[in-house]
Amino acid sequence: MKTTIVGAGMAGCIAGYVFPFSEIIESSNSAPLNHHAVLRFRSDSVSTLTGIPFRKVTVHKAIWSGGKEVSVTPRWANLYSQKVIGKVLDRSIWNMASAERYTAPTDFHQRMLENHRMRIAYGRSFAGLKDGSEAIVSTIPLSKMCELYSINTGVEFNSRSTYTVTSIVEGSDTHCTVYYPDPHFSPYRATLTGSQLIVECMAEPKEWELMEVWESLGLLTHQEQQRTGHWSAYGKISEIDEVIRRRLILQLSIEHNIFSLGRFATWRNILLDDIVADANSIRNMIGGDTFGLIRNHSKGAK
């Protein structure tokens, strides 16, 4: 069965390697280089799939508040969770142990786009593919897809926009993450990956807040070589009822031949590592047309 990938973002580009003969359609007229988050992976599965070398590193972590480092406690963890998603849930701040990770090159997305350049159709709308005659691997947000098909979800899809500041730090080649749980401090996390510093914020930060971030990392501001800022519309997504989430993904697959892939399309907080396994599951579903595979896919990541 013919398969089309909708979206040339990170998830769509990764899917392009799992579906090497599928067309990728992108609604914008140019490359959607809008992924400004940290490119850090738990395994080398994405590197193996794409053939793009990753670097294995050790990442160190800390929590900073009130001008000093603090230890993780329920108070700090709960403040952080409410700051980023508005709910009290377990977040990554609980794990302060150093960890081995794999980092992608800063031009990772551009390299994937270049690899797929001959089969990406820019300026193509999804509207013409709604008849269900072919399999669709969709990276469109689940909320928007349900709107397109007039599916009554019974839930609200809430998300928070975030602002990301990216800088190059001269003389740096280390890997660390600092969390900022203070609700009155715009940055919530800063990650130093080699020489690239990414500061993720709940709003556009003030200069003194960025100075505080640099202090928390033991950096000197004269080391900053360049700085860019970007808004992300779906920076933080709020989880919906899990039973409903699975039902919506299942309904799209069975009734409309649409297979959801990626964080926004499945509306769950996952890492890019998970997309490889999910894309392979979708390939098996399309090839075997097995209801059980579709049902398992709708459950999402553990």
N, C-alpha and C positions, 0 to 999 in steps of 0.2 A: 504494500500500500504506500502511496506517495505520502511523504511526511514533510511538513514545513515548520521551521522554527520561527517563532514570533519574538522579535527583540534581539538586538545585537549588543546588549549589555554584557556584563561578565557571565551571567548564567547562560545566556543564549550562545555566547562564543564557546563556552565549555561544552555545551550540547553539540556544537558544530563538529567537535572531534568524535563524539559518540555516533552522530548521524552524518558521516562524511559526504553523503550524496544529496543531502537535503538543502533546499534553498533557505536562506535566512532573510526575513523581511524586517525592515526597520522603518518606523513611521517618520522619524526625523530625516532631514536631507543630508545629514553628515554623521560622522562617527559619534556615538553617544558616550563620550569619555567623561562620564559623570560619577564614576566610582572613586571617592576620595578617602575611603576608610582604609584601615590597616590591611595590607596584604600579607597575612600571617596564617600558616596552615598547621594542622596537627600532624599531617603525614605528607608524603611526597606523591600521593595518588594523582593530584592535578598536574604535577610536573611530569610524571610518567605518561599521563594521557596526552598532554600537549607537546611533549618533547622540549619544553622550555626549562632550563636548569634552575632549580631552587637552591637556596643556601640553608644548611642546617645550623641553627644557632641556639644558644641558651638565653632565655628571657628572664629577667629579674623584675620583681614587682614591689610596690610600696603604696601606702595611703598617706595623703597629705591633707592637713586641715589646720587652719589658724596659724599658719607660718611654721608648722613643724610636722614631722612624721608621727603617725599614730598607728596603733595595732588594730587589727580587725576585731570588732565586737558586734553584737547584734545591733547596737545603736548605729554605728557607722554603716553597716551593711544595709540596714533598713532605710536610713537616710538616702543612701546611694540609689537603692531600688526605686524609692518614691521620686527621686530627682529625675531619673531617666525614663521611667515608664508609668509613674503615678500610682504604683501598686507596691505592696510589700511582698516581694518574692525573692527567692534565692538567686543571686546574680554571681558573676565571675569574681567579684571582689572578695568573696569568701576564701578563695584559693590564692594564697600569697606565696606558695612554694615556687621556686624557680622551675622552669619547664623547658624542655627541648621543643623547638618549633622549626618550621621551614618557611623561609621568606622568599617571596617572588621578586623579580626585578621591578623597578618602579615603572617601566614601560610594558608591563605584562599584558595589559589590555590591548595596547597598540599592536603588540606582536601577534596576538590572536586575531585581531581585525585584519592585519596584513595577510595572515595565513588564509583567511576566509574571503579575501577581497573579491575573488572572481564569482562568488555566489551570494554576496550580500546585495539585496535590492533596497536601496535607500528611497525614502519618500513613498513607501508602499503601505497602505492602510490595511488593517486586519479585516475590515468590513467585508471585503470580497471573498473571504474564506469561511463565512458563517454557515454555509449550507451543509457542513458535515461530510462532504464527499471525500475528504482526505484527513489524515491524522495531523493534529496540530500540537506541537510542543510549545506551550505558552509560558512566557515569563511576565505577562501582563498581571498586575496586581489582582488578587482574587476578588476584591471589592468591585473593581471596574469590570471584570469579566462577568460577574453576576448581574451587574447593571445592563451590560450588552445583551444578555439573554433573558432579562426581566425575571430573574430568579429571586424570589422572596427569601431573604436570608434570615430574618428575625433577629439579627444582631447588628451592632454598630461597629464599623471598622475604624478604629481610632488610631491615629499615628501622630507623631510629633516631628516637626521639622528640626533639623540640627544644623549647626554651622561648623565647618571644619577649616582649621588654619594649618597650612602645610609650609614648613620652612626647611632649608638646608643648613645643617650645622657643620661649620668648618672644623676639621680635625676630629670628627666623631666616627667611631666604628664599634658601637656597642648596641645592646638590645634590652630595653626595659620599658615597663609600663607603670604609670603612677595614676591612682584613682583620687578623685576629689569629691567627697560626699557632701560637702557643705552646700545646702540648698541656695545660698545667696551668692554662690561663686559660679559663674557661667560655665567654665570648663568642667567636664566630668571625667575626662580621661585624656592622658597624654602618652604617646607611644614614640619611643626613639628606636628607629630601625636603621642601623648603620649610621648614615649621615642625614637621614630624613626624619624630621620631627612632625608628627601629626597630632594636633590638639583638637579634640572633639568637644563641642560646646552646645549647650542648650539654647544659646542666643549668641549673637555676634559679640565677642568679648571686648572688654575695654583694655586699653594698653597696660594698665597696672595689673590686670589679671594675667595677661600673657607674661609679664615680668615675674609674677609669682610662680607661674608654671616653670619658667626657666630656672628660678631659684630652687624649686623643689627637685629639679633634675641635676642640680649642681653645675649648670651651664652658665656661660658668660654671654651676655646679649651681643657683644661685638662679634661672636662666632656666627651670628645669623647672616647668611649670604643672600637669601631671597625669601619672600613670603607671598603666599596666595591664600585667598579665602573663598569658600564655596558654601552655598546652601544646599541641603538635601531634603527634598519634600517628605520622604519616608525614612527619615533618620532613625526613628524609634517607633516600632509598631507595638500596639497593645494586643495581647492574646485574646482570642475569642473562645467561646465554649468549644471544647475539643470534639465533642460529638457532632456539633453543627459544622465545624471546619472540615471534618472528614466527609460528612454528607455532601457538602457543596463540591468538594473535589471529585467525589465519586459521581455525582450527578452530571458534572461537566464531562467526565470521561465517558459515561455510559450513553448519555442522551445526545452529546454534541461532538464526540470524538476528540475532545480537548484534554491534553495531559499537562498538568500544571508542574512547573519546574522552577525552583529558586525560592528565595526568602519571601518575596512579595506575592508570587503566584500561589504559594501554599500557605501564606500568612502565618509563618512560624519563624522563630529566631534560630537560624542555622548558620553554619559556616560554609564557605565555598567548598570545603572538603566533601560535604554531604551531597553536593550536586552531582558528583561523579557516580555515586551509587544510585541516586535517584534517576539520573539519565539512563543508566544501564537497565534499571527496572522498567522504565518507560519503553525502552527498545524491546524488551521481552514482552511487554503487554501488547505492543503494536504487532509484533511478529506472531505471537501466539493467540492474541485476542482472548485472553483468559480472564474471567471475572475475578478469580481469586487473586491474581496479580494486581488488578486494579484496586481491589479492596485493600490489599496490604499496602499499596502505595499511598492510599488516602490516609493511612495512619501517620505518615510522616516520620521524621527522625525521632529517635528515642530521647 
